């Protein structure tokens, strides 16, 4: 049996390290596009699951929705609160677990998650909870990294050096239409997956590595756990990946990061 609780405790420590908001600022456009894809209307009750530093919760709040954002990492919620106060938007932010949402069934018109719920260790339980709290006829909207995207390949490079806990399903399965349909098969009437691209921009490959080794929890913790040879191997592998995807044509970095935008309707 997989000890999901122990895994989540380690995950909390991982995501609390660094400062995810520094990476997430380049992903704001994903949240804006997701809110448009689910056609939010003012006054709707919206839940953003694994909100992180608040990108999608804030995007929904800008559209005058009644928004709740949850995450199980207090440090991430602190960033979200800072941003909400700065932007003068109203968002309820709660420290909660995506696999055990503290809401009654059929509570929300729209349930969203942007590169968040996909990292919860128990995929079946997470999907069950997302669907449970969504009203019949409501919308579940997600943005997830697929295996063949730049981020999916980056996670593969990292996991080859620092394997994930045994028994866990790869997080990039959430970027597969077949897998997501299977997870939600009993509760949705329709599902549309649209392949979109967000561009990461950095001053150089070294700037990218510095950012992800110091601020992005999963790569930060993995890098810190390695000896000097392992660190060199990881840096080299990621640099090769950056060079493969880079579209800038100069020393700067422009990385097209494909992602799966998912819009599902609950029965």
C-alpha positions as CSV (number, residue, x, y, z in Angstrom):
1,X,0.0,0.0,0.0
2,X,1.1,3.5,-0.8
3,X,1.4,5.8,2.3
4,X,-0.3,8.9,0.7
5,X,-0.3,10.8,4.0
6,X,3.5,10.5,4.4
7,X,4.0,11.5,0.8
8,X,1.8,14.6,1.2
9,X,3.8,15.6,4.2
10,X,7.0,15.5,2.1
11,X,5.2,17.3,-0.7
12,X,4.2,20.1,1.7
13,X,7.8,20.6,2.7
14,X,8.9,20.5,-1.0
15,X,6.4,23.2,-2.1
16,X,7.1,25.3,0.9
17,X,10.7,25.6,-0.1
18,X,11.9,28.3,-2.4
19,X,9.3,30.7,-3.6
20,X,6.9,29.2,-6.2
21,X,5.4,32.6,-6.9
22,X,8.6,33.6,-8.8
23,X,8.0,30.8,-11.3
24,X,4.2,31.2,-11.3
25,X,4.3,34.8,-12.5
26,X,5.1,33.5,-15.9
27,X,1.9,31.3,-15.8
28,X,-0.6,34.1,-15.2
29,X,-1.8,33.9,-18.8
30,X,-2.7,30.2,-18.4
31,X,-5.2,31.1,-15.6
32,X,-6.7,34.0,-17.6
33,X,-7.2,31.7,-20.6
34,X,-8.7,28.9,-18.4
35,X,-11.2,31.4,-16.9
36,X,-12.2,32.3,-20.4
37,X,-12.4,28.7,-21.5
38,X,-14.9,27.8,-18.8
39,X,-16.9,31.0,-19.6
40,X,-17.0,32.4,-16.0
41,X,-20.0,34.6,-15.2
42,X,-20.0,37.2,-12.4
43,X,-21.5,35.9,-9.2
44,X,-20.7,32.2,-9.8
45,X,-19.3,30.2,-6.9
46,X,-15.8,29.2,-8.0
47,X,-13.3,26.9,-6.2
48,X,-9.6,26.9,-7.2
49,X,-8.0,23.7,-5.9
50,X,-4.3,23.8,-5.1
51,X,-4.3,27.5,-5.8
52,X,-0.5,27.9,-5.0
53,X,0.3,31.6,-5.1
54,X,-3.3,32.4,-6.3
55,X,-3.0,32.8,-10.1
56,X,-6.3,31.2,-11.0
57,X,-8.2,32.3,-7.8
58,X,-7.3,35.9,-8.6
59,X,-8.2,35.6,-12.2
60,X,-11.6,34.4,-11.3
61,X,-12.0,37.1,-8.7
62,X,-11.2,39.7,-11.3
63,X,-14.3,38.5,-13.1
64,X,-16.5,39.2,-10.0
65,X,-17.0,35.6,-9.0
66,X,-17.4,34.4,-5.5
67,X,-14.0,32.7,-5.2
68,X,-12.5,30.2,-2.7
69,X,-8.9,29.0,-3.1
70,X,-7.5,26.1,-1.2
71,X,-3.9,24.8,-0.8
72,X,-2.2,22.6,1.8
73,X,0.9,24.8,1.9
74,X,0.6,27.9,4.2
75,X,3.6,29.6,2.6
76,X,1.9,29.5,-0.8
77,X,-1.3,30.9,0.6
78,X,0.6,33.8,2.2
79,X,1.7,34.9,-1.3
80,X,-1.8,34.6,-2.6
81,X,-3.1,36.7,0.3
82,X,-0.5,39.4,-0.4
83,X,-1.5,39.5,-4.1
84,X,-5.2,39.7,-3.3
85,X,-4.7,42.6,-1.0
86,X,-2.5,44.4,-3.5
87,X,-5.0,43.9,-6.3
88,X,-8.0,44.8,-4.0
89,X,-9.9,41.6,-5.0
90,X,-11.9,39.5,-2.6
91,X,-10.9,35.8,-2.3
92,X,-11.4,33.3,0.5
93,X,-8.2,31.4,1.0
94,X,-8.1,28.2,3.1
95,X,-5.4,25.7,4.1
96,X,-7.0,22.5,2.9
97,X,-6.2,19.2,1.1
98,X,-7.3,18.6,-2.5
99,X,-7.9,15.0,-1.6
100,X,-10.3,15.9,1.3
101,X,-12.2,19.1,0.4
102,X,-14.1,20.5,3.4
103,X,-17.2,21.4,1.4
104,X,-20.6,19.9,0.9
105,X,-21.3,18.0,-2.3
106,X,-22.6,20.2,-5.2
107,X,-21.3,23.4,-3.7
108,X,-19.6,25.2,-6.6
109,X,-20.7,26.2,-10.1
110,X,-17.1,25.9,-11.4
111,X,-14.1,24.0,-10.0
112,X,-10.6,24.9,-11.3
113,X,-7.0,23.9,-10.9
114,X,-4.0,25.1,-12.7
115,X,-0.9,22.9,-12.4
116,X,-2.0,22.1,-8.9
117,X,-4.3,19.2,-8.3
118,X,-2.3,17.2,-10.7
119,X,0.5,16.9,-8.1
120,X,-1.8,15.3,-5.4
121,X,-0.6,11.8,-4.9
122,X,-3.9,9.9,-5.0
123,X,-5.2,10.8,-8.5
124,X,-8.5,8.9,-8.2
125,X,-9.4,10.5,-4.9
126,X,-8.5,13.9,-6.2
127,X,-10.7,13.5,-9.2
128,X,-13.5,12.2,-7.0
129,X,-13.3,15.3,-4.8
130,X,-13.1,17.8,-7.7
131,X,-16.3,16.2,-9.1
132,X,-18.1,15.8,-5.8
133,X,-18.0,19.5,-4.9
134,X,-19.1,20.6,-8.4
135,X,-22.8,21.2,-9.0
136,X,-24.6,19.0,-11.5
137,X,-24.2,20.7,-14.9
138,X,-21.2,22.6,-13.5
139,X,-17.8,22.9,-15.0
140,X,-14.4,21.4,-14.0
141,X,-11.5,23.3,-15.6
142,X,-7.9,22.3,-15.4
143,X,-4.5,23.1,-16.9
144,X,-2.1,20.2,-16.6
145,X,1.4,19.4,-18.0
146,X,1.6,16.5,-20.5
147,X,4.4,14.0,-20.6
148,X,5.7,15.3,-24.0
149,X,5.8,19.0,-23.0
150,X,8.9,20.8,-21.9
151,X,7.9,20.7,-18.3
152,X,6.9,17.0,-18.6
153,X,10.4,16.3,-20.0
154,X,12.0,18.4,-17.3
155,X,10.2,16.4,-14.6
156,X,11.4,13.2,-16.3
157,X,15.1,14.4,-16.2
158,X,14.6,15.2,-12.5
159,X,12.9,11.9,-11.7
160,X,15.6,9.9,-13.3
161,X,18.1,11.2,-10.8
162,X,15.7,11.5,-7.8
163,X,12.9,8.9,-8.3
164,X,9.4,9.7,-6.9
165,X,8.0,7.5,-4.1
166,X,7.3,4.0,-5.2
167,X,3.7,3.3,-6.3
168,X,2.8,6.8,-7.4
169,X,1.3,7.3,-10.8
170,X,3.2,9.9,-12.9
171,X,1.7,13.4,-12.5
172,X,1.9,13.9,-16.3
173,X,-0.9,11.4,-16.8
174,X,-3.2,14.4,-16.0
175,X,-2.1,15.8,-19.3
176,X,-3.5,12.7,-21.2
177,X,-7.1,13.0,-22.4
178,X,-7.6,9.2,-22.1
179,X,-6.4,9.2,-18.5
180,X,-8.5,12.2,-17.4
181,X,-11.6,10.7,-19.1
182,X,-11.0,7.5,-17.1
183,X,-10.6,9.5,-13.9
184,X,-13.9,11.3,-14.4
185,X,-15.7,8.7,-16.5
186,X,-18.6,8.1,-14.2
187,X,-19.5,11.8,-13.4
188,X,-19.0,13.9,-16.5
189,X,-21.2,14.3,-19.6
190,X,-18.5,15.9,-21.8
191,X,-14.8,16.7,-21.8
192,X,-12.7,18.8,-24.1
193,X,-8.9,18.9,-24.1
194,X,-7.2,21.7,-25.9
195,X,-3.5,21.8,-26.4
196,X,-2.2,25.3,-25.6
197,X,1.3,26.8,-25.2
198,X,2.7,29.2,-22.6
199,X,6.1,30.7,-23.3
200,X,8.8,30.8,-20.5
201,X,11.2,33.6,-21.0
202,X,14.6,33.8,-19.2
203,X,17.8,35.8,-19.8
204,X,19.8,32.6,-20.4
205,X,19.9,28.9,-19.6
206,X,21.9,29.8,-16.5
207,X,19.1,32.2,-15.4
208,X,16.5,29.4,-15.9
209,X,18.6,26.9,-13.8
210,X,19.2,29.5,-11.1
211,X,15.4,30.1,-10.9
212,X,14.4,26.5,-10.8
213,X,17.1,25.4,-8.5
214,X,16.4,28.2,-6.0
215,X,12.6,28.8,-6.2
216,X,10.7,25.9,-7.7
217,X,10.2,23.4,-4.9
218,X,10.4,20.1,-6.8
219,X,13.6,20.9,-8.6
220,X,15.1,22.8,-5.6
221,X,14.6,19.8,-3.3
222,X,15.8,17.3,-5.8
223,X,18.9,19.3,-6.6
224,X,19.8,19.8,-3.0
225,X,19.5,16.0,-2.3
226,X,22.2,15.2,-4.9
227,X,26.0,15.0,-4.5
228,X,28.2,17.2,-6.7
229,X,28.2,14.7,-9.5
230,X,24.5,14.3,-9.4
231,X,24.0,18.1,-9.4
232,X,26.3,18.4,-12.4
233,X,24.3,15.7,-14.2
234,X,21.0,17.3,-13.5
235,X,22.2,20.8,-14.6
236,X,23.7,19.3,-17.8
237,X,20.5,17.3,-18.6
238,X,18.3,20.4,-18.1
239,X,20.6,22.6,-20.1
240,X,20.4,20.1,-23.0
241,X,16.6,20.2,-22.8
242,X,16.6,24.0,-22.7
243,X,18.8,24.1,-25.8
244,X,16.5,21.6,-27.6
245,X,13.3,23.7,-27.0
246,X,14.8,27.2,-27.0
247,X,13.3,29.4,-29.8
248,X,15.0,32.7,-29.0
249,X,17.8,32.5,-31.6
250,X,20.2,34.2,-29.2
251,X,21.6,33.8,-25.7
252,X,18.2,34.5,-24.1
253,X,15.7,31.7,-23.6
254,X,12.2,31.4,-25.0
255,X,10.7,28.0,-24.1
256,X,7.3,26.9,-25.6
257,X,5.7,24.9,-22.8
258,X,2.7,23.0,-24.1
259,X,-0.1,22.2,-21.6
260,X,-3.5,20.5,-21.6
261,X,-6.4,22.8,-21.0
262,X,-9.3,20.6,-19.9
263,X,-13.0,21.6,-19.7
264,X,-15.4,19.0,-18.4
265,X,-19.1,19.2,-17.6
266,X,-20.5,17.3,-14.7
267,X,-23.6,15.3,-15.3
